[in-house]
Amino acid sequence: MVNLFNTITDNAVNYMQMYGIWFGFFIVFLESMIPWLPLFVFIALNIASFGTIVGFLISWVATICGCLVSYVFFRYFIGKRIKKVINKKQNVKLKKVIKSIKEIDFSNLVLIVALPFTPAFLINIACGMTNVNFKKFFAALLIGKTSIVYFWGFIGKSIIESIADPSAIITVCLLLAIAFFVSKIVVKKFNLE
C-alpha cells in the first residue's frame, strides 16, 4: 500500500513538473471555485514539485486569485439575481444572516479565511453576495490564506499526520494568533471596520 502511494505521488510530481508552474497555479485557482477538489493535495503537490518557497507562493497567489474571481462573480453577476429572489420571498431569517455576514468585522473574517477546514467557496459566495467591502475581503485573503497554505503545504500532506504531530498543531495555532493580531493592526491602519 505504501509503495502504491509513493508511486502515485512520484507520478503526480513528475506530471506537475512536466506541465510547469502555470498548471500548479491553475489547479489551486480552480479549487477556489469548485469546492469538491482537494486543496491540500494540490498545495502539497506544488511544494513537492516546485520547492518550498516557489510552491508556497504559487499556491498562495492562486488561491487568492481564485477567491477574488469567485467573489467578483457572485457580487456583480449572480448575487443580484439571488438577492431579488430573497427579497421577493421576504425571508427574515435569511436577511439577518446576510446582514451579519455583511457586517462581520475584519479580524473575524481573517480567522474564518485562515481556518483550514472552512470552505473557501462558501466564504467567497457569502462575501460577494452581501457586498462585503472589496478592500476588506482582499486584505483578509492576503493575511488569512498565508496560514491555510502553510497548513496544507507544509503540514497538511496528510490530515492524520497533521493531527498526530503536536508541533504542527502548535504552529497552526500560533499562525492563527498572528493572523488575528495582524488583522487588528491592519484594521486600525487602514480603517477597514
N, C-alpha and C positions, 0 to 999 in steps of 0.2 A: 504493500500500500504506500509506504514511504517512497519507494523507487518510482512508482507511478506519479505521485505528487511532484517529485523532483523533475521527472521527465516533462510533465505538463508545464511546470514553472520555467524550466530551461527553454522549452519551445516557445512559450509566450514571450520571454525576454528576447530571444532571437528574432521573433516576429516584430516586436516593438522596435528593436534596433534597426531592423531592415527597413521599416517604414518611416522611422525617424520621429523627431520631436513633434512635428505637427500632428502625427497620428496620436501620440501620447496626449497632446493638448486636446484634440478633438474628442477622444473618448471621455475625458473628465468633463469637458464642456457639455457634452451630450447628457451625461449623468445628471447635471443640474436641472435638466428639463424632462428627463424620463426617469422617474423615481425608482423603478424596479431594477435599474442597473447597479452593480455593486461598486460603489465609490472606493471602498477600502482596497479592493483588488486592483483597480486602475491606478490609484496612487502608489500602492506598493510596487506595481509593475513599472511605473515611471521611475521610481527611485532605484529599483534593481537594474533597469535598463540604461538610465542616463546619469546615474550617480546621485549622491545625496543632495547636493545643492541644486543642480540643474533639474533633477526630478521633482524636488520640492517646489521650485519656482514655476515649473510648467504646470504642476497640479494646482498650485495656489492661484496663479493668474487665470487658468482655465475655469476653475470652479467659480471665481468671482465674475468672470465674463459670462458664464452660463447663467448664473443667478441674476445678473443685470438684464440679460436678454429676456429671461422669463418674467422678471419684474416689469420691464417696459411693455412687453406683450400684453400682460394682464392689466396693466394700468391704462394703456391707451387704446386697446382693441377689444379684448374680451370683457374686461371688468365693467365697462359702461353698460353692456347688454345685461350682464348678471345683476348689476345694481337696479336696473329698470324692473327686472322680474321681482327682485326682493321688495322694492318699493310698492309694486302692484299688489303683492301678497300681504303687505302690512305686517310682516313677521317681527314682532317687538324683540324677541329673544335674539334673533339673528342681527338685528340693528344694534343691540347692545354689544354683541360680540365684535361687530365691525368697528363700533366706536372705541372699544377697549384696545383693539389692535392698532387703530389709527393713533391713539393717544399713548401708546407704550413708550416708556422712557428709554433713552438711548442705552443706558447700562443694561437694562433687561433685554433689549433687542440684541446687544452684543453677546450676552450669555446664551440666549436661545440659539443664535447663529453658531456659537462656539461649541455647543454640546454635540458630541459625536453621533448620538442616536436621534437627533432631531431631523425630521425630513425637510431638507432644504427646499424641495419643490413646493411644499405647502407654505413655508415662510415666504417664498418669492410671490406666490399667488396672493396670500393674505396681505402682504405689504403693498403689492401692486394694486389690488382691488380697493384697498382702503386709502389709497393715496398717501401712504407714509412718505414723508419728505425724501426726495432722492438723495440729497446730501447726507441725511441721517442714515438711510439704508446703505449707501455706498461706504460710508465710514464704518458702520457696523460690520459690513462684509470684510473690509480690509483688516480689521482687528480680529474679529471672530474666526474667520477662515484660517488664520495662521495656526491656531491651536488644533483645529479639526484636521488640517492637512498634516500637521506634525503627528497627531494621534494616529491617523490611519497610515501614514507613511512610515514612520519610524517604529511605532508600537503596534499598529493595527494590522500587521501582516496576518495575524491570526487573533480573532477575538478571544479565544480561550487563552492564548499565550499572554495577551494584554491583561486579562483579569487575574491570571495566576502570578503575574510579576508585580509585587508591591511597589517597586521603584517606578514602574510605568504609571501606575495609578497616582502616585505622589506627584510625578512630573506633570501629568494632565491636570490634576487639581491645582498645582502651582501655576500652570499656564492659564487656567480659568480665572484664578485670583488676579493674575497680572492683567489679563484682558479686561476684567471688571474695573480695576484701578485705572488702567489706561483709558477706558471709556469715560470714567468720571473726569479725568483731566481733559479729554477731548471735548466733552460736554461744556465745561467751563470756558475753554479756549475758543471754541467755535460756536457757542450758543446754540446747541442742537436740541435742546429740550422741546 
